[in-house]
Amino acid sequence: MLFISDVHHGLDSLKLLPKTKEPLVILGDLINWIDYRNGDGIAKDVFGDANLNRLIELRKDHNFDERKNLWQDLFLDDPEGKQQKIEDAIERQYIDVFDVLKDYEVWMIPGNVDSLKIFESVKTSNVTNVDGQILKYKDNKIGFAGGGVPTPIKARGEISEEDFEVKLNKLIDVDIICTHAPPLVDELIIDVITNKKEQGWESLNKFIRIHQPKLSLFGDVHQPKATEWIIGKTICMNVGYFRANNHYLELSSIDI
């Protein structure tokens, strides 16, 4: 069983995945809104280079108030047309990803940039949204709780901490807990490139401390200070920024 996260329309990376008949688990963020390394993505295509560069600058500075103002300004002219361009681009990216993965059994949970409405409308028969489910794989029960941590950006895939905790607490009897974002631990949420704290789930940290699953698997933070952490008896692992480094986790490689 393979685990990846933060695909962000990384088609070349997907083509390098090993061929397997076992499930491929994607821990969210299939589409590429903005690649903060070079600016590629839907935002650039819709709003142009100058606006894109400003969006990146404000995001890296965590200047969410000014970013919100800029975002509102970008939609002053033809808001319906721009929204339609965004949704069309999201749909195209999902179709591209599903086409590359047509020979895999895919289990997926949503991340902060995913649009479940569009995802569900175009997903192929080999792709299953497993959010909120417990599935058994060999000797392990695996729980899945998707969604992005709420931020001032209010991305389309964000949910409240309260809603996430409700979903999480239906998954208490599992060996592995899979989420998009990490538990709220400084070392797991600090991005070493921006040297800033990103987002993590306080309720996931609490869940791990109480229920002690064998593994907590997640992505979301692209360049974390720590890719692994121990909470009690639980091994917490960021499975990697797949678009950038082709990194995947093979479950059989971990002694649990």
Number of C-alpha atoms within 10 A of each C-alpha: 14 18 23 27 33 28 23 24 23 20 17 11 15 17 13 9 15 9 10 12 10 12 17 23 23 28 30 28 26 28 25 22 21 19 16 15 8 9 17 15 18 22 20 18 16 16 14 11 14 9 16 20 16 14 24 18 14 16 16 15 12 17 13 16 12 14 20 16 10 15 14 12 11 15 14 10 10 9 13 11 10 16 13 11 15 18 14 13 20 23 19 15 21 24 17 15 20 21 13 13 19 13 12 17 17 21 18 24 26 26 31 24 23 25 20 14 9 15 20 13 10 13 17 16 10 14 20 15 18 18 19 18 16 20 13 12 11 6 7 13 16 20 25 27 28 27 26 29 24 18 14 11 14 14 16 15 19 20 18 12 18 10 10 21 17 13 17 22 15 15 21 18 15 20 21 24 27 24 30 29 29 26 25 17 17 16 15 26 25 21 19 15 11 13 12 15 18 21 22 24 22 15 18 23 16 15 19 23 14 11 17 21 24 18 22 27 24 27 29 27 26 22 19 24 17 17 18 15 16 12 17 13 13 20 18 24 20 26 25 25 21 22 22 15 10 18 16 20 19 13 11 9 8 8 6 12
